[in-house]
Amino acid sequence: MSGQNKERVVVEIYGQYYTMKGDSSSSHMRMIAGYVDDKMRKISEANPRLDTNKLAVLAALNMADEYFRLRMEYEELIKLLEKTAKETEEEEGENIDGEEKNEMNEE
């Protein structure tokens, strides 16, 4: 029953037609297929003698490299945000303590 709400779309990747089926919108699946097609075509332009299988593997390797680089950048950004949030909390804590001391001195 889980397959009832799946989107289905036919896409072309490097001259071959594929039926994609998934939870994503058809426009999203077309965008992903277009990205793969673009990668394969760019590699083919630089290496015109490669067969389709080798083009597909090289495209997959390029996309995996992009993915891992972006994942590392993402993890670094998360650490930076956590560090900044912690520093902000500490600064706010110091400000609250300082304000309480000032209020006590005014009395």
N, C-alpha and C positions, 0 to 999 in steps of 0.2 A: 504493500500500500504506500510505502514511502516514495515510490517513483511517480505517483500521480501528479504531483505539483512541479515536476522537473521541466525546465525549459529545454527546447530542442532546436538546434540551428545547424544548417549545413554551411561549412566554411571551406575556403580554398587556401591551402598552404602549399606553396611551391608547385603549383600546377596539379595538385591532388585534392580531391574533395573528401571531406570528413564530416560525419555527423557528430556534433557535440551535444551532450545532454548533461544538464547540471542544475544546481540550485541558483546559479547566477542568472542575471538577465541576458537575453540574447545579444544585446548591444555589448555587454561586458565580454561575453564569449567571443564575439566578432573582434573586439579590440585585442584580446589575448592572441587569437589566431593571426591577426594582422601583424602583431609584434613578432611572432615566431616567423611568419613569412618574410618580414623585413630583414630579420637577422639572417635567415638562410640566403636571401638574395644578395645581401651585402657581402657575405662570405663567398658566395659564388662569383661575384664580380672580381674579387681579389684572387680567387683560386678557381678559374673556370673549368679545370679538368677534374675536379672532385665529383664523385658520384653523390646521389641524393642521400644515401645512408651516412656517408662521411660528413656531408653538409649538416645533416640533422644532428649528428653527435657534436660537431664543432659548435653549432648554434646552442645546443644544450649546455655545453661547457662554458660558453660565453655568458649565458643567462645565469648559470649556477654561480659563476664568478661575481656577476653583478649582485646577485641575491646575497651572497656571503659578505661582500663588501658593505652593502646597505644594512645588513643585519648587525655587523660590527659597529657601524656608525650609529645605528639606532640604540644599541646597548650603551655606547659611550654617551649619547645624549641623555638616556634615562639616568645613568649614573650622575651626570652633570646636574640634571634637574633635581635628583634626590639630594645631592650635596647642597645645591642652592636653597632648596626648601628647608633643609636642616639648619643652614646658616641663618636663614630668615627667621625661623622659629627661635633660634638662640638669641638673635638680635631683639626680637619682639619680647622675649622673656626678660632680657636685660633692661629694656625700656620700661616694662611694667614694674620691675623691681625698683628702678630709679624713680618712677612716678609715685609709687607707694611711699618711698622714703621721703620724697618732697612733701607729700601730703601730711605725713606724720610731723615733719619739722614745722609746718605752718600752724599746727594746732598749738 
